[in-house]
Amino acid sequence: MNRKTGYTTAAPQDLLIVGLEALGLSTSPETIRQFLVYCDELLRWNARVNLTGLKTASDVVVKHFLDSLAVWPWVRDLTSLADIGTGAGFPGLALKLALPHLHLTLLEPTGKKSTFLRYLTIHLNLANVEVRQVYLTPSLARQWGPQFHGVITRAAFSLPRFLALAAPLTQSGGRLLSLKGPQLDEEQWHEAMALTSQYNCREPRQQRYVLPLGQESRLLVIWDKI
Ligand SMILES: C[S@@+](CC[C@H](N)C(=O)[O-])C[C@H]1O[C@@H](n2cnc3c(N)ncnc32)[C@H](O)[C@@H]1O
């Protein structure tokens, strides 16, 4: 075990394969290749433009890929997904590689990140991925209206802010998903609960899940749109 990272000293490819297996995700050799290309390109671009704080392939696999993919059971039945504040594509693009049926829309205001996402989508020859370079606001979300079966985010917004951005974009019968760390801020949770009916959603629920390798746990907050 590498004491600094907490993972075994296995190669990134092996970490990915073991992690996917632990998550119960069966993927083809072509999907594994796509993840490794994504990792290489992210680190290559990162040397010139700052896209992520992570510097090693093992960290990208564990903290970006596997962390994003751990929520796949709550995404697999969705037909379309928007990822708000996706950064370098997390969790949306990682989920798309594992669940190729998804029609994915990535929303990101930063030019260098959107350029990277567009480049990668073409480089990996991905169908049904749209990158919108946009700073989403609640009024823009209302203007766009309910276009997506599911809307997701990680590490970008408080729960009340996410609700205000995501609910107008989510179709009736669809789902809003916010990936949180190991703990929830109680104040944010209560504020989001109080706002829920105003956004035509059912009361949110907290789903705890375990990350592969390391066994850390995380919380996912889920709203169903009425
Ligand atoms: C901390 S990063 C997280 C990136 C990615 N979701 C992840 O987990 O690695 C937050 C991202 O949200 C984007 N962002 C912030 N406000 C936004 C908004 N109103 N609409 C769309 N994206 C936004 C930022 O540009 C940034 O890339």
The ligand as a Gaussian input file, in Angstrom:
#p B3LYP/6-31G(d) Opt

LIG

0 1
 C      -15.209000      22.881000      -8.223000
 S      -15.529000      22.735000      -9.926000
 C      -16.196000      21.097000     -10.006000
 C      -16.044000      20.504000     -11.364000
 C      -16.581000      19.076000     -11.521000
 N      -18.016000      19.017000     -11.312000
 C      -15.880000      18.114000     -10.593000
 O      -16.514000      17.573000      -9.681000
 O      -14.656000      17.867000     -10.782000
 C      -16.998000      23.732000     -10.163000
 C      -17.274000      24.011000     -11.634000
 O      -18.565000      24.628000     -11.734000
 C      -18.511000      25.612000     -12.737000
 N      -19.613000      26.564000     -12.476000
 C      -19.691000      27.449000     -11.444000
 N      -20.854000      28.140000     -11.521000
 C      -21.519000      27.682000     -12.611000
 C      -22.772000      28.000000     -13.213000
 N      -23.580000      28.913000     -12.689000
 N      -23.149000      27.331000     -14.332000
 C      -22.344000      26.371000     -14.858000
 N      -21.147000      26.025000     -14.318000
 C      -20.735000      26.668000     -13.221000
 C      -17.105000      26.205000     -12.606000
 O      -16.660000      26.845000     -13.779000
 C      -16.281000      24.962000     -12.270000
 O      -15.730000      24.360000     -13.430000

